[in-house]
Amino acid sequence: MMRESDTYLLDRGGMLLLGRYRVDELIGAGGMGSVWLAEQVALKRWVVVKFHESWTRSEDPARAHQRFLREAKLLASVHHRNVAEFFDSGITKDGDPFLIMERLQGHSLAFRMRDGHPMPLAESLDIAIAIASGLEAVHAAGVRHRDVKPENVFLHHDEEYDQMVPKLLDFGLAGSDTAARLTDANHTVGTPGYMPPEQAFGLDRIDHRVDVYALGVTLYEMLTGRLPAIGETNEQLVSYVVHHDPIPIQGFREDLPADVAGTIMSTLARDRDLRPSDAREMRRALEDLRYAIED
């Protein structure tokens, strides 16, 4: 029988999901649900299970439940080396939905950036290029992530090839071109500081270029240790982004080549028509910059 822990999380240890995934231990919990380590019994392979927890959302439970299941459908439509791999989904006998995904080993980009120090240019470009490549596949599937940020980028250690592979995580706020709306049109979805002006005004105003902007902010932050906006609260950050141009990156990294600085600032244009038109254009521009460093 499942038990409630001191943190009001159900103890799901030992549960058998879909007849083949045995839940082992809690990895973490947050506003989007709880995450557990589990074993795919027949293959002796470790996976990750994400459960929807009824206490994590203030919105209508039925709508939250629908959103969680929609995340499974969106994940299933995307297959790319730089996007966390989705395996399966289901609902427990108690009615709780869950997602089963690949187990990643390493740490988040946010953890890599935890000391606040600027990261090397080559490393930063490599990560941004990989995530831009993943976003190409996401957008090709008609999906907008809507919450690209360091916390949702995982630097996975691929043991087979002994290399670091950046992977885009958490499609809990993602939207698609065809899915029914599960959020009010005038409701803001995203993370202040990483949202472009149009995203702050509501979902009817956004397209895939919100992800281009957010990746640009992430690259800016990797290179400077700070955001291109000023604000001590979420409201102040949103207000700054809406009413002011981003802070020029050259003021924090005078050593950056002019073409690098110019490309990054173009992704942060308040007018989305002045940004790279899509993730592919952004990736190619970043690759050109990366190759120039090697020459």
C-alpha atoms as a printed R data frame, in Angstrom:
    type eleno elety resid chain resno      x      y       z
1   ATOM     1    CA   MET     A     1  0.000  0.000   0.000
2   ATOM     2    CA   MET     A     2  1.273  3.498  -0.803
3   ATOM     3    CA   ARG     A     3  2.001  5.795   2.117
4   ATOM     4    CA   GLU     A     4  2.205  9.557   2.425
5   ATOM     5    CA   SER     A     5  5.629 10.802   3.486
6   ATOM     6    CA   ASP     A     6  6.340 13.846   5.630
7   ATOM     7    CA   THR     A     7  6.446 15.901   2.415
8   ATOM     8    CA   TYR     A     8  2.956 14.723   1.437
9   ATOM     9    CA   LEU     A     9  4.373 12.702  -1.432
10  ATOM    10    CA   LEU     A    10  2.938  9.255  -1.914
11  ATOM    11    CA   ASP     A    11  5.569  6.605  -1.341
12  ATOM    12    CA   ARG     A    12  5.533  4.896  -4.733
13  ATOM    13    CA   GLY     A    13  8.532  2.665  -4.077
14  ATOM    14    CA   GLY     A    14  7.889 -0.907  -5.265
15  ATOM    15    CA   MET     A    15  5.008 -0.018  -7.594
16  ATOM    16    CA   LEU     A    16  4.949 -1.980 -10.860
17  ATOM    17    CA   LEU     A    17  3.895  0.195 -13.794
18  ATOM    18    CA   LEU     A    18  2.564 -1.242 -17.045
19  ATOM    19    CA   GLY     A    19  3.681 -4.650 -15.816
20  ATOM    20    CA   ARG     A    20  7.337 -3.932 -16.546
21  ATOM    21    CA   TYR     A    21  8.655 -0.836 -14.738
22  ATOM    22    CA   ARG     A    22  9.329 -1.195 -11.012
23  ATOM    23    CA   VAL     A    23  9.587  2.115  -9.136
24  ATOM    24    CA   ASP     A    24 12.639  2.346  -6.887
25  ATOM    25    CA   GLU     A    25 13.373  5.707  -5.270
26  ATOM    26    CA   LEU     A    26 12.424  9.377  -5.305
27  ATOM    27    CA   ILE     A    27 14.766 11.652  -7.261
28  ATOM    28    CA   GLY     A    28 12.985 14.952  -6.728
29  ATOM    29    CA   ALA     A    29  9.720 16.866  -6.668
30  ATOM    30    CA   GLY     A    30  8.528 20.299  -7.682
31  ATOM    31    CA   GLY     A    31  5.710 22.326  -9.121
32  ATOM    32    CA   MET     A    32  5.252 19.950 -12.060
33  ATOM    33    CA   GLY     A    33  5.135 16.670 -10.108
34  ATOM    34    CA   SER     A    34  7.460 14.054  -8.616
35  ATOM    35    CA   VAL     A    35 10.283 12.207 -10.374
36  ATOM    36    CA   TRP     A    36 11.355  8.665  -9.499
37  ATOM    37    CA   LEU     A    37 14.023  6.192 -10.534
38  ATOM    38    CA   ALA     A    38 12.628  2.895 -11.823
39  ATOM    39    CA   GLU     A    39 13.902 -0.308 -13.393
40  ATOM    40    CA   GLN     A    40 12.616 -1.786 -16.622
41  ATOM    41    CA   VAL     A    41 12.628 -5.295 -15.189
42  ATOM    42    CA   ALA     A    42 13.048 -7.459 -18.283
43  ATOM    43    CA   LEU     A    43 15.848 -5.351 -19.778
44  ATOM    44    CA   LYS     A    44 17.517 -4.501 -16.451
45  ATOM    45    CA   ARG     A    45 17.528 -0.880 -17.603
46  ATOM    46    CA   TRP     A    46 17.060  2.136 -15.365
47  ATOM    47    CA   VAL     A    47 14.522  4.741 -16.422
48  ATOM    48    CA   VAL     A    48 12.894  7.825 -14.899
49  ATOM    49    CA   VAL     A    49  9.181  8.091 -14.033
50  ATOM    50    CA   LYS     A    50  7.454 11.443 -13.712
51  ATOM    51    CA   PHE     A    51  4.146 11.415 -11.810
52  ATOM    52    CA   HIS     A    52  1.508 14.099 -11.809
53  ATOM    53    CA   GLU     A    53  0.825 15.026  -8.181
54  ATOM    54    CA   SER     A    54 -2.596 16.483  -7.437
55  ATOM    55    CA   TRP     A    55 -1.204 18.951  -4.879
56  ATOM    56    CA   THR     A    56  1.295 20.568  -7.275
57  ATOM    57    CA   ARG     A    57 -1.161 22.757  -9.189
58  ATOM    58    CA   SER     A    58 -3.614 25.419  -8.160
59  ATOM    59    CA   GLU     A    59 -5.575 25.115 -11.401
60  ATOM    60    CA   ASP     A    60 -8.536 22.823 -12.019
61  ATOM    61    CA   PRO     A    61 -7.392 19.200 -11.407
62  ATOM    62    CA   ALA     A    62 -9.057 17.905 -14.569
63  ATOM    63    CA   ARG     A    63 -7.279 20.512 -16.695
64  ATOM    64    CA   ALA     A    64 -3.949 19.796 -14.975
65  ATOM    65    CA   HIS     A    65 -4.490 16.083 -15.621
66  ATOM    66    CA   GLN     A    66 -5.139 16.788 -19.307
67  ATOM    67    CA   ARG     A    67 -2.026 18.945 -19.535
68  ATOM    68    CA   PHE     A    68  0.124 16.178 -18.081
69  ATOM    69    CA   LEU     A    69 -1.190 13.625 -20.564
70  ATOM    70    CA   ARG     A    70 -0.706 16.106 -23.390
71  ATOM    71    CA   GLU     A    71  2.956 16.347 -22.400
72  ATOM    72    CA   ALA     A    72  3.230 12.611 -23.111
73  ATOM    73    CA   LYS     A    73  1.762 13.048 -26.587
74  ATOM    74    CA   LEU     A    74  4.069 15.969 -27.367
75  ATOM    75    CA   LEU     A    75  7.133 14.061 -26.176
76  ATOM    76    CA   ALA     A    76  6.155 11.019 -28.223
77  ATOM    77    CA   SER     A    77  6.123 13.159 -31.371
78  ATOM    78    CA   VAL     A    78  9.758 14.271 -31.033
79  ATOM    79    CA   HIS     A    79 12.770 12.033 -31.600
80  ATOM    80    CA   HIS     A    80 16.192 13.652 -31.451
81  ATOM    81    CA   ARG     A    81 19.550 13.089 -29.778
82  ATOM    82    CA   ASN     A    82 19.298 16.459 -28.016
83  ATOM    83    CA   VAL     A    83 15.799 15.936 -26.600
84  ATOM    84    CA   ALA     A    84 15.184 13.671 -23.605
85  ATOM    85    CA   GLU     A    85 13.887 10.346 -24.914
86  ATOM    86    CA   PHE     A    86 10.309  9.385 -24.094
87  ATOM    87    CA   PHE     A    87  9.490  5.677 -23.638
88  ATOM    88    CA   ASP     A    88  5.932  5.260 -22.385
89  ATOM    89    CA   SER     A    89  3.047  6.677 -20.378
90  ATOM    90    CA   GLY     A    90  0.092  5.434 -18.401
91  ATOM    91    CA   ILE     A    91 -2.207  5.915 -15.428
92  ATOM    92    CA   THR     A    92 -1.901  4.155 -12.075
93  ATOM    93    CA   LYS     A    93 -4.798  2.186 -10.614
94  ATOM    94    CA   ASP     A    94 -5.405  5.212  -8.380
95  ATOM    95    CA   GLY     A    95 -5.817  7.452 -11.432
96  ATOM    96    CA   ASP     A    96 -2.445  9.224 -11.335
97  ATOM    97    CA   PRO     A    97 -0.867  9.769 -14.786
98  ATOM    98    CA   PHE     A    98  2.844  9.156 -15.318
99  ATOM    99    CA   LEU     A    99  5.514  9.475 -18.004
100 ATOM   100    CA   ILE     A   100  8.482  7.135 -18.461
101 ATOM   101    CA   MET     A   101 11.647  8.615 -19.917
102 ATOM   102    CA   GLU     A   102 15.320  7.837 -20.341
103 ATOM   103    CA   ARG     A   103 17.559  8.089 -17.309
104 ATOM   104    CA   LEU     A   104 20.140 10.828 -17.737
105 ATOM   105    CA   GLN     A   105 23.471 10.918 -15.968
106 ATOM   106    CA   GLY     A   106 25.243 14.173 -15.310
107 ATOM   107    CA   HIS     A   107 23.770 17.494 -14.229
108 ATOM   108    CA   SER     A   108 21.697 20.401 -15.457
109 ATOM   109    CA   LEU     A   109 23.142 23.415 -17.212
110 ATOM   110    CA   ALA     A   110 21.906 25.457 -14.250
111 ATOM   111    CA   PHE     A   111 24.158 23.358 -11.985
112 ATOM   112    CA   ARG     A   112 27.090 23.940 -14.355
113 ATOM   113    CA   MET     A   113 26.436 27.688 -14.081
114 ATOM   114    CA   ARG     A   114 25.862 27.700 -10.325
115 ATOM   115    CA   ASP     A   115 28.956 29.753  -9.447
116 ATOM   116    CA   GLY     A   116 27.798 32.637 -11.627
117 ATOM   117    CA   HIS     A   117 31.081 32.822 -13.514
118 ATOM   118    CA   PRO     A   118 31.059 33.236 -17.319
119 ATOM   119    CA   MET     A   119 31.564 30.000 -19.220
120 ATOM   120    CA   PRO     A   120 34.114 29.569 -22.034
121 ATOM   121    CA   LEU     A   121 32.872 30.678 -25.454
122 ATOM   122    CA   ALA     A   122 33.506 27.356 -27.229
123 ATOM   123    CA   GLU     A   123 31.686 25.318 -24.553
124 ATOM   124    CA   SER     A   124 28.764 27.735 -24.499
125 ATOM   125    CA   LEU     A   125 28.388 27.646 -28.279
126 ATOM   126    CA   ASP     A   126 28.561 23.848 -28.331
127 ATOM   127    CA   ILE     A   127 25.696 23.607 -25.838
128 ATOM   128    CA   ALA     A   128 23.596 26.220 -27.626
129 ATOM   129    CA   ILE     A   129 24.144 24.544 -31.009
130 ATOM   130    CA   ALA     A   130 23.010 21.191 -29.606
131 ATOM   131    CA   ILE     A   131 19.854 22.646 -28.050
132 ATOM   132    CA   ALA     A   132 19.082 24.608 -31.221
133 ATOM   133    CA   SER     A   133 19.350 21.317 -33.112
134 ATOM   134    CA   GLY     A   134 16.936 19.702 -30.670
135 ATOM   135    CA   LEU     A   135 14.551 22.635 -31.068
136 ATOM   136    CA   GLU     A   136 14.565 22.082 -34.830
137 ATOM   137    CA   ALA     A   137 13.041 18.657 -34.243
138 ATOM   138    CA   VAL     A   138 10.638 20.029 -31.641
139 ATOM   139    CA   HIS     A   139  9.387 22.734 -33.999
140 ATOM   140    CA   ALA     A   140  9.221 20.344 -36.955
141 ATOM   141    CA   ALA     A   141  6.779 18.282 -34.881
142 ATOM   142    CA   GLY     A   142  4.602 21.377 -34.460
143 ATOM   143    CA   VAL     A   143  5.602 21.830 -30.817
144 ATOM   144    CA   ARG     A   144  6.742 24.964 -28.985
145 ATOM   145    CA   HIS     A   145  8.653 24.264 -25.780
146 ATOM   146    CA   ARG     A   146  7.891 27.666 -24.192
147 ATOM   147    CA   ASP     A   147 10.250 27.200 -21.229
148 ATOM   148    CA   VAL     A   148 13.820 26.889 -22.521
149 ATOM   149    CA   LYS     A   149 16.201 27.807 -19.693
150 ATOM   150    CA   PRO     A   150 19.299 26.367 -17.946
151 ATOM   151    CA   GLU     A   151 17.171 24.285 -15.552
152 ATOM   152    CA   ASN     A   152 15.588 22.525 -18.535
153 ATOM   153    CA   VAL     A   153 18.861 21.706 -20.287
154 ATOM   154    CA   PHE     A   154 20.634 18.580 -19.026
155 ATOM   155    CA   LEU     A   155 24.298 17.857 -19.732
156 ATOM   156    CA   HIS     A   156 24.103 14.091 -20.108
157 ATOM   157    CA   HIS     A   157 27.231 11.930 -19.984
158 ATOM   158    CA   ASP     A   158 26.920  9.381 -22.776
159 ATOM   159    CA   GLU     A   159 28.947  6.437 -21.455
160 ATOM   160    CA   GLU     A   160 28.934  4.604 -24.792
161 ATOM   161    CA   TYR     A   161 30.747  7.423 -26.595
162 ATOM   162    CA   ASP     A   162 32.256  9.052 -23.475
163 ATOM   163    CA   GLN     A   163 30.954 12.497 -24.371
164 ATOM   164    CA   MET     A   164 28.637 15.165 -23.046
165 ATOM   165    CA   VAL     A   165 25.287 15.417 -24.829
166 ATOM   166    CA   PRO     A   166 23.050 18.423 -24.034
167 ATOM   167    CA   LYS     A   167 19.385 17.420 -23.850
168 ATOM   168    CA   LEU     A   168 16.241 19.521 -23.671
169 ATOM   169    CA   LEU     A   169 13.947 18.534 -20.794
170 ATOM   170    CA   ASP     A   170 10.507 19.216 -19.357
171 ATOM   171    CA   PHE     A   171  7.721 19.759 -21.862
172 ATOM   172    CA   GLY     A   172  5.201 20.504 -19.126
173 ATOM   173    CA   LEU     A   173  4.520 23.993 -20.518
174 ATOM   174    CA   ALA     A   174  4.851 23.031 -24.181
175 ATOM   175    CA   GLY     A   175  2.165 23.856 -26.702
176 ATOM   176    CA   SER     A   176  1.425 22.550 -30.166
177 ATOM   177    CA   ASP     A   177 -0.108 23.846 -33.353
178 ATOM   178    CA   THR     A   178 -2.956 21.319 -33.146
179 ATOM   179    CA   ALA     A   179 -3.604 20.593 -29.460
180 ATOM   180    CA   ALA     A   180 -6.677 22.026 -27.788
181 ATOM   181    CA   ARG     A   181 -5.947 25.029 -25.588
182 ATOM   182    CA   LEU     A   182 -5.515 24.076 -21.927
183 ATOM   183    CA   THR     A   183 -4.574 27.573 -20.799
184 ATOM   184    CA   ASP     A   184 -6.542 30.806 -21.039
185 ATOM   185    CA   ALA     A   185 -5.476 32.943 -23.988
186 ATOM   186    CA   ASN     A   186 -4.479 35.866 -21.761
187 ATOM   187    CA   HIS     A   187 -2.527 33.696 -19.295
188 ATOM   188    CA   THR     A   188  1.253 34.041 -19.233
189 ATOM   189    CA   VAL     A   189  3.176 30.772 -19.482
190 ATOM   190    CA   GLY     A   190  6.955 30.644 -19.117
191 ATOM   191    CA   THR     A   191  9.786 31.852 -16.897
192 ATOM   192    CA   PRO     A   192 10.329 35.616 -16.418
193 ATOM   193    CA   GLY     A   193 13.703 36.674 -17.757
194 ATOM   194    CA   TYR     A   194 13.599 34.042 -20.503
195 ATOM   195    CA   MET     A   195 10.271 35.094 -22.028
196 ATOM   196    CA   PRO     A   196 10.236 37.545 -24.953
197 ATOM   197    CA   PRO     A   197  7.831 40.503 -24.862
198 ATOM   198    CA   GLU     A   198  5.122 38.775 -26.882
199 ATOM   199    CA   GLN     A   199  5.010 35.816 -24.488
200 ATOM   200    CA   ALA     A   200  4.328 38.154 -21.583
201 ATOM   201    CA   PHE     A   201  1.139 39.289 -23.315
202 ATOM   202    CA   GLY     A   202 -0.390 35.818 -23.568
203 ATOM   203    CA   LEU     A   203 -0.417 32.630 -25.613
204 ATOM   204    CA   ASP     A   204 -2.293 33.998 -28.609
205 ATOM   205    CA   ARG     A   205  0.709 36.154 -29.480
206 ATOM   206    CA   ILE     A   206  3.472 33.564 -29.595
207 ATOM   207    CA   ASP     A   207  5.072 31.206 -32.106
208 ATOM   208    CA   HIS     A   208  8.249 29.114 -32.251
209 ATOM   209    CA   ARG     A   209 10.419 32.239 -32.017
210 ATOM   210    CA   VAL     A   210  9.798 32.339 -28.260
211 ATOM   211    CA   ASP     A   211 12.167 29.368 -28.054
212 ATOM   212    CA   VAL     A   212 14.777 31.141 -30.197
213 ATOM   213    CA   TYR     A   213 14.636 34.068 -27.776
214 ATOM   214    CA   ALA     A   214 14.860 31.870 -24.669
215 ATOM   215    CA   LEU     A   215 17.850 29.983 -26.063
216 ATOM   216    CA   GLY     A   216 19.473 33.334 -26.814
217 ATOM   217    CA   VAL     A   217 18.963 34.368 -23.182
218 ATOM   218    CA   THR     A   218 20.438 31.056 -22.038
219 ATOM   219    CA   LEU     A   219 23.519 31.555 -24.211
220 ATOM   220    CA   TYR     A   220 23.848 35.150 -22.973
221 ATOM   221    CA   GLU     A   221 23.694 33.879 -19.392
222 ATOM   222    CA   MET     A   222 26.279 31.174 -20.046
223 ATOM   223    CA   LEU     A   223 28.687 33.817 -21.331
224 ATOM   224    CA   THR     A   224 28.052 36.512 -18.716
225 ATOM   225    CA   GLY     A   225 26.632 34.839 -15.626
226 ATOM   226    CA   ARG     A   226 23.595 37.138 -15.737
227 ATOM   227    CA   LEU     A   227 20.373 37.838 -17.601
228 ATOM   228    CA   PRO     A   228 20.014 40.557 -20.263
229 ATOM   229    CA   ALA     A   229 17.274 42.186 -18.177
230 ATOM   230    CA   ILE     A   230 17.174 44.007 -14.840
231 ATOM   231    CA   GLY     A   231 14.748 43.131 -12.067
232 ATOM   232    CA   GLU     A   232 14.661 41.760  -8.535
233 ATOM   233    CA   THR     A   233 11.182 40.288  -8.928
234 ATOM   234    CA   ASN     A   234  9.404 38.395 -11.697
235 ATOM   235    CA   GLU     A   235  7.183 41.402 -12.324
236 ATOM   236    CA   GLN     A   236 10.194 43.707 -12.716
237 ATOM   237    CA   LEU     A   237 11.885 41.288 -15.119
238 ATOM   238    CA   VAL     A   238  8.777 41.046 -17.285
239 ATOM   239    CA   SER     A   239  8.341 44.814 -17.273
240 ATOM   240    CA   TYR     A   240 11.949 45.372 -18.296
241 ATOM   241    CA   VAL     A   241 11.729 42.913 -21.189
242 ATOM   242    CA   VAL     A   242  8.517 44.497 -22.448
243 ATOM   243    CA   HIS     A   243  9.669 48.122 -22.214
244 ATOM   244    CA   HIS     A   244 13.449 48.045 -22.684
245 ATOM   245    CA   ASP     A   245 15.965 46.591 -25.103
246 ATOM   246    CA   PRO     A   246 18.215 43.838 -23.676
247 ATOM   247    CA   ILE     A   247 21.439 44.937 -22.017
248 ATOM   248    CA   PRO     A   248 24.258 44.728 -24.623
249 ATOM   249    CA   ILE     A   249 26.391 41.673 -23.955
250 ATOM   250    CA   GLN     A   250 29.570 43.559 -24.855
251 ATOM   251    CA   GLY     A   251 29.295 45.448 -21.567
252 ATOM   252    CA   PHE     A   252 29.954 42.207 -19.676
253 ATOM   253    CA   ARG     A   253 32.201 40.368 -22.136
254 ATOM   254    CA   GLU     A   254 34.464 42.804 -23.969
255 ATOM   255    CA   ASP     A   255 36.531 39.851 -25.192
256 ATOM   256    CA   LEU     A   256 33.711 38.474 -27.346
257 ATOM   257    CA   PRO     A   257 34.189 38.813 -31.114
258 ATOM   258    CA   ALA     A   258 31.819 41.377 -32.600
259 ATOM   259    CA   ASP     A   259 30.067 38.796 -34.762
260 ATOM   260    CA   VAL     A   260 29.391 36.600 -31.708
261 ATOM   261    CA   ALA     A   261 27.951 39.505 -29.756
262 ATOM   262    CA   GLY     A   262 25.885 40.629 -32.742
263 ATOM   263    CA   THR     A   263 24.411 37.186 -33.341
264 ATOM   264    CA   ILE     A   264 23.446 36.746 -29.696
265 ATOM   265    CA   MET     A   265 21.831 40.179 -29.495
266 ATOM   266    CA   SER     A   266 19.845 39.468 -32.666
267 ATOM   267    CA   THR     A   267 18.184 36.497 -30.959
268 ATOM   268    CA   LEU     A   268 17.040 38.862 -28.198
269 ATOM   269    CA   ALA     A   269 15.376 41.437 -30.429
270 ATOM   270    CA   ARG     A   270 12.113 42.702 -28.937
271 ATOM   271    CA   ASP     A   271 10.630 42.577 -32.431
272 ATOM   272    CA   ARG     A   272 10.469 38.865 -33.238
273 ATOM   273    CA   ASP     A   273 10.737 39.587 -36.963
274 ATOM   274    CA   LEU     A   274 14.299 40.762 -36.311
275 ATOM   275    CA   ARG     A   275 15.328 37.482 -34.658
276 ATOM   276    CA   PRO     A   276 16.555 34.412 -36.553
277 ATOM   277    CA   SER     A   277 13.484 33.090 -38.351
278 ATOM   278    CA   ASP     A   278 13.714 29.643 -36.756
279 ATOM   279    CA   ALA     A   279 15.920 27.281 -34.758
280 ATOM   280    CA   ARG     A   280 17.671 26.068 -37.907
281 ATOM   281    CA   GLU     A   281 18.782 29.555 -38.871
282 ATOM   282    CA   MET     A   282 19.989 30.110 -35.314
283 ATOM   283    CA   ARG     A   283 21.884 26.807 -35.269
284 ATOM   284    CA   ARG     A   284 23.620 27.552 -38.553
285 ATOM   285    CA   ALA     A   285 24.637 31.013 -37.381
286 ATOM   286    CA   LEU     A   286 26.065 29.581 -34.156
287 ATOM   287    CA   GLU     A   287 27.892 26.842 -36.071
288 ATOM   288    CA   ASP     A   288 29.532 29.464 -38.284
289 ATOM   289    CA   LEU     A   289 30.726 31.265 -35.163
290 ATOM   290    CA   ARG     A   290 32.010 28.004 -33.678
291 ATOM   291    CA   TYR     A   291 33.955 27.096 -36.800
292 ATOM   292    CA   ALA     A   292 35.496 30.565 -36.889
293 ATOM   293    CA   ILE     A   293 36.867 30.013 -33.373
294 ATOM   294    CA   GLU     A   294 38.621 26.819 -34.535
295 ATOM   295    CA   ASP     A   295 40.251 28.496 -37.563
